[in-house]
Amino acid sequence: MVAAPPSPTTATKSRSDLRTPNETDERTIATKKSPRTRAPKDAGRKPKKKTSLLVTEKVEYIDYKDVNLLQRFMSDRSKIRGRRVTGNSVQQQRELATAIKNAREMALLPYTKRVASAGRPLRSRRDDESQADVADQVATEELVDEIEVVDDEAVPADEEA
């Protein structure tokens, strides 16, 4: 005699196994979203391709020593502008980036530029120390003013002859 396989319990079955085929089909149809179609913005219009400055000026070789040219492709904070902004091709942008990086390494271009912030400046320990140094310097100047030098001798101002 062969033993019959045990019947699966509801604990091992998933919810999808418990449903009948009709319920499953109705449920999937109800949950599927119909694809939305967007109206085209302006199908007949293509965006204008930006011409590269390198093409207009007929630059064949990008030299890292040509700082004026390289600065045109950098932002005010010395970041390299992207291809979309400048209109460069992939190869031009790659050559431009390496030239800018070489110029930075040779100290012809800055890595960053400091931009003045509108907020209150941060105070650090160095600021406190520098203020103490300024106070000490003023005190020394006052002491020096009290002493007059007469005939290469230091004589206090009270004991003048």
Secondary structure, DSSP 8 states (H G I E B T S, - for coil): ---------TTTS-HHHHS-HHHHHHHHHHHS--------S-TT--------HHHHTT--S--TT-HHHHHTTB-TTS-B--HHHH---HHHHHHHHHHHHHHHHTTSS-S------SS-----HHHHHHHHHHHHHHHHHHHHHHEEEETTEEEEGGG--
